[in-house]
Amino acid sequence: MLDHTCVLEWRYGSSDMRKLFSASNIVNTYVKVEASLIKALTRAGMAPAKCVEEFEICSRDVKPEDVYEREKLLGHDIASLTYILGERCGECGRYVHLGATSYDIVDTTWALLIKSALSIVTKKLKLVIERLVELSLKYLNDVAPGRTHNQHAVPITFGFKFANYVYELTRSYERLLDASKRVIRLKMSGAVGTMAAWGDKGLLIERLVAEELGLEPHVITTQVAPRDGFAELISVLAILASQLDRFALEVRELSRPEIDEMYESAQRIGSSTMPHKRNPVISERISGLAKVMRGFVLTALENIPLMHERDLTNSSSERIIVPHAFLTIDQMLEDMLKLLEVLYVNTEAGRKNLDITRGLIYTEMLVMKLVERGWARHTAHSRLMSLSRKVREGETLVDAVLKDPELSKYFTREELEALLQPENYIGCVREIVARTAEYAKSVLGSGEHP
């Protein structure tokens, strides 16, 4: 029986991401950071060497419920943890958390958790991009209407459409790698960032902890790591979410029965009351969760201005937005992978829809041809704009051109019918898609991971 308050605990997000941000793993990571500090203190000569082994034993099996029950009395979770460890670790308990402040532990824990979370996100994003590359090549030559302002513009191919998302999502992959360099960092500098408690050994302690945990330290901090890194990370995740939303919106729009160019082909109930419905439920969930992701950005930005060397206003909100942002984007990426598995591309509908405007989709092509034959561009544009009204009233573009006393001098029916084909007006699509695929390959193959 389900008995959870938060929907992310049971409905959204993968088990790996949930486990990463579980209370048990967060507390265990706190302990891991405290252990690295004990090791650094011993190597710096500020604690007995035996305390490394003793701490490893006495810190085992610290349960989150123990920490948070003690917090009810002390009003501080890290202090509660250090008290528990201090009591458990005998003589070595006196060195637990020595010289550190709570956010040396919290911010370093955030760095470790975010490192693991970004690894999950980037691996899934890479799979999404690779699948879109495959689709861009598979449908490279399948023509369909290009649309701007919800109106037919000029022909494109489905492969070109997919390649645009390859480019955008690869840019987000790069953003995540770049942002990780600023947020996945050690914070180990004491009460206000001066390392005063460790005297002249402060930089040594920082370096030893950094080496133990495999993190680069921040150059300078107050009591906390600068919050611009968190705001950047959440913003980058929200950009990624919005890109996924854009793709989902495209699928939703193209799955309209009157368009029918793409749709979710999975066999499932579309509506509880209307048996015929083929609802784009995966796409709609992606779009719905994107709204939540964008909402996290404001809170992350609000956390940048903290008073003096810090206040506590960031703490409570970050406990919510950091895990929830990662669980939300994790679900969106899972959904995107599912969507690409069940996505049906109706190439016949794409070609059929090119004829809806009875040739108007080729007016730009005719402007270009008229300029080649001596017309001024603006004059050709004006004439074809006027002609378009007749086409909308029922004529085809070919018939309207041939009835025009001026335009008919420049074209024959045979020439127009041969000329006005979508394959004749897709420009450099093949080359553009190829260079997009190459760009994605170079970025994804760089070997970089958070």
N, C-alpha and C positions, 0 to 999 in steps of 0.2 A: 504494500500500500504506500502510495506517495504521501509524504508528509514534509514538504519543504516550503519555506517562505519565498525563496527566490527562484524564479523560473530557470535561471542559469544553472541551478543545482541539478536539474533533471531533464530539461527540455533542450537547451541550447548549449553549444560548445562541446568539444570532444572530451573524452575521459582523460586524455593526457593533459589538456589545458586545465580541466577542473582539478586534477590531482596536483598540478603545479601550484595553484593558488589556494589549495586547501589549508585549513588551520594547522594541520599536522606538519605539512611541508614548510609553511612559513616559520613555525616555531623551530623546526629542525634546522632551518637555514640560519635563524638567529643564533642557535647553538653552534653551528659551523663557524660563524663569524667570531663568536666569543672564543672558540677553540683556536682560531688562527691568531687572535690577540694574545692568548696565553702563550702560544708557541713563540710569538714575537717577543713577548716580555722575558721569557726564559733566555732566548738567544741574545737579548740586549743586556742580560745580567740583572734584570729587575724582578725576577722570580726564580725560584729553584728549578733546576732542569727536570726534576722528577714530576713536576706539576703537569707536564705535557701528557704523560701516560696516565697520571691520576685523573686529570680532567677528562680524558677520553672515556675512562671507566665511569666516573661519577655523573657524567652528563648524558649517559645513555637513557633512553626511554623517558625523556621529559615529555609529558603529555600536555597538549594545549589546554585541556580542561584544568590542569593544575595551575598553569600560568594565569588563566583568565579568572579562576576562582580567587586566587591571591590578589589579582588586580581589583576585585571588588573591595578589598580592604585597603590596598595601597593607592589605588587610583592611577596606576602606571604599569603598563604591561612589561616594558623592558626591565624596570626596577623589580617587578615581581619575578621575572625570570632570573635576574642576577641574585636575588635573595634566595631563591630555590637552589640555584647552583652553589652559592656561597655556603648554604647549610649542608648540602650534600657532599661537598668536596673537602671536608676536613681542614687540615692545615693549608692546603692549596686554595681553599675557598676565599681566603683573604685577598687573593690576587685576581679573582674573577672581575672583569670589567674595569680593572685598575686604570685610571687616567682617561677612560673613554666616556663619551656622552651617549645618550640613548640613540641619537640619530647616526652615530658611527655604525651602530648595529643595523638600524632600520634602513638607512639609505644604501648601505652595502648589500643588505639583503634584497632590497628592491633591484639593485644592479644585477645580482645573480639571478633573480627570478625573471627579470626582463630579458636577460641574455638567453635564458632557456625558452621563454615565450616567443621571442623574435625568431629563434631557430625553428620553432614549430610553424610560425606564420610564414617565414620566407620559403620554407620547403613546400608548403601548400601553394603559395603564390607562384612559385616556380613551375609547379605542375599545371596550374591554371594557364600560365603564359605558354608553356610548351603545347598544351592542347589547342590553344587559340592559334598558335603558329601552324599546327597541323590543319586546322580548319581553313586558315587563310590560303594555304596552298591547295587544299582539296577543292575549294570553291573559287579558285583564282579567276577562272574564265566564265563563271556563271553570272550572267547579267541580271540587273534589277534596277528599279528607279532609285536614283539618289534623291534625297528629300531635304529641303531647307524650308523653315517656317511651316512645316507640315504640308508642303506643296512639292509636287514633282519638280526636280531641278534638271539635272542631266544624268545619263546612265552611269552606274558604277557596277562593280561586281560584288558578290557576297564575300569573296576573298579579301577584297579591299576593305570592306566593312569590318571584318574580323581583324585585319591587320592594324587598324586604328586602335583597337583595344590592346593588341600586343604592345604597341608603342607606349600607350598611356600606363598600362600596368607595369611594364618594365621600368618606367620612370619611377613608379612607386617603390619597386624593388630597390632601385638605387637610393631613393630617399630613406628607406628603412636602414640600409647599410650605413648611410651617412649619419643619420640621427643616432644610430647605436654608438658611434664613436664619442658622442657628447653625453650620453645618458648612462651607458654601461661603464661606470667608473667607481673606483673605491672612494669612500669618504671615511677617513680615519684621522681626525685632527682635533678631537677634544671639544671642550665646552663651547667655545666661540670660534674655533678654527685655528687657534694659535699654537696648539700642542703643548701648552704651558705645563700641564701635569707631568709630562715626560721629560721636561727640561731639555738638555741638549741632545737627547736621544729620540726626540719626536720624529724627525725625518727618517731615522733608522727604523723605528717601529712601523711607520707608514710603509716603508719599502718592504719590510719583511712580511707584513700582512698582505700587501699587494702581490708579492711573489707567491705566497701560499695560496691565494684565491685566484690567481691568474687574471688580475684586473689592473688596468692603469689607474693611478690615483688622479683625482682632480688637482689642478694646479693650485687652487686656493678655494676655501669655502668659509662660510660663517659656521654656525652650529649645524647647518644643513647644507647639502649640495644645492647648487643653484637650481631653481625650479623652472628655468627656461628650457632645460633639457626635457623635463617631463611634459611641458606644454608643447614642445616641438614634436615629441614622440606621439602624443595623443592627436595632434593636428595631422601628422603624417598618416596615422591609422585612419583618421576621418577622411582624408583625401582618398586613400585606398577604398574605403567604404563607399564613397561617393562615385568613384569610378565603377565599382561593381554595381552600384545602383543604376548608373547610366546604361550599362549593358543590360541589366534586368529590365529597365524601362523600355529599351529597344525591343526586347523579346515580347514584352507585354503589348506594345503597340503593334508590332508586326504579326501578332497572333490573332488580331481582330479578324472575324470571319470574312469581312470585306477586303482584307489585305492578304492574310493567310500565307505569308512568306516564311515565317518561323513560328514554331510552337513547341510546347513541352509535350512529348509523345508518351510519357509514362501512363500506364494503365492504372487509373485510380478514380475514386469518386470525385467529380468536379463540383457537384452541388448536392446538398442534402435533399433538395426538393425538385431540381430540374435535371433529369437524367442525361440530357444531351450536352451539358456544359463541359467544356474542356478548359478549365480555369488555369491560369499560369501561376500556380500557388508557390512554387519555388522562387520564381522571379519576384513575386509580391512579398515573400518573406525577406528576401535580400533588400528590397526597397524599404520595407518597414524597419528593419534593423539598422539601416543606414541613417535613418532619422535619429535613432538613439545615439549612434556613434557621433554624429555631428553635435549633439547636445552636450557630450562630454568635453568638447573643446573649450567652451566658455569657462567651465569650472577649472580646467587646467590653466587657462590664462589668468584667472583670478588668483591662483596660488602663487604667481610670480611675486607680487608685491607683499612681502612679509616685513614686519616691523623690525628695525634695527638688525641685530644679528640673528633673529628669527622670532616668530611667534608660533602658536600651535594651530593656526587656522587651516593649514594645508593638510594636517595629519588625518583628520576624520574623513575629509572628502577624497583623499588619495586612496584610503582603504576601500572606497567604493569604486572610484573611476578607473584605477589601474587594472585590477582584476576584471572588472566588467567590460572595459574596453577590449582587452585581449580575448575574453570569452565571446564577446559579440563579433569581433572580426574573425575569430576562429570559426564560428558558426557560418558566417557569411562566405568564407572561403570553402567550407565543406559544402554549402549549398551551391556555390558556383561550380564546383567540380561535379556535383550531381546534375546540375542544369546542363552542363556541357555533355554529359553522358546521354541525356534523354532529349536533347535539342534536335528537332527535325527542321531541316532547311528545305523548303519547297521551291526548288529552282524553277519548276514550271510556272508557279504563281508569279515568281519574280519576272520572268519573261512576259507573261500574259499582262501583268500590271503596267508594263512599259507602253502598252497600246491604249491605256485608259484615256489619255489626253489626245488621242487621234493624231499623234505626231508632234504635239507642242514641245515635248521633251527635247526635240532637235532644233529648236529655233536658234539657240546660240551657234550651233553648227552652221546654219544658213547665214547668220550674220558674218561669220568668218569667211564663208565662201563668197559672199557678196563683196566683202572688202577686197578679197583676192581679185575680183573681177571689176574693180574700179570704184565701188561705192565708198562713201564716207561711213565710218562705223556708226556714228550717231544717226545718220539717215536710214541705214539698214535696220538698226535697232527700232527706230520709230515706226517704220513700215511694217515690220514683223509684229510689233506690239499691237498695231491696229488690226493686222490680219488675224491675230490670236483670238480676237472677239468673235470673228466669224467661225473659227474652228470650234469654239466653245458652244456655238449655237447649232452645231451639227455637222459641219463639213470636216473633212480630213485636212491636214496641213498640205498634203500634196495637191489636193483639188483646189484649195484656196490659193496656193501659189500660182498654179496654172491658170486660174481665172483672173489673177491680178494683171492688169495691162502692162505694168512695168516689169514685175518679177518674172513673168512668163517668158520674157525675152532672154533670160539667162539660164533657164533650166528646161529640160524635157522630162516627161513623165518617167521614162526609163532611167534617166540619170537620177532623179529624185528618189525613186523606189529603191535603186541600188545604193544610193548614198545614205539614206535615212535608216540605217541599221545600227543597233546599239554597239555591236563590236567595232564599228567604225569610229566610235566617239568615247573610248575609255582611256584615251591618252597613254600615259606611262604607267598604268596600273601594275603591269607585270614587274617592271623595274622597281617601282616604289615598294611593292610587297616584298620583293626579294631583299631590298636593303633593310626593310623593317625586320624581317626574319634574321638577317645577319646581325643587326644591332642587338636584338634580344639574345641571340646565341652568344655574342661577345660578353654581354653583361652577366648572363646566367652562368657562363663558363668561366668567369673570373676566379671562382673558387672561394670568394669572400662569403663569410657567414658571421652573424653576430657572435 
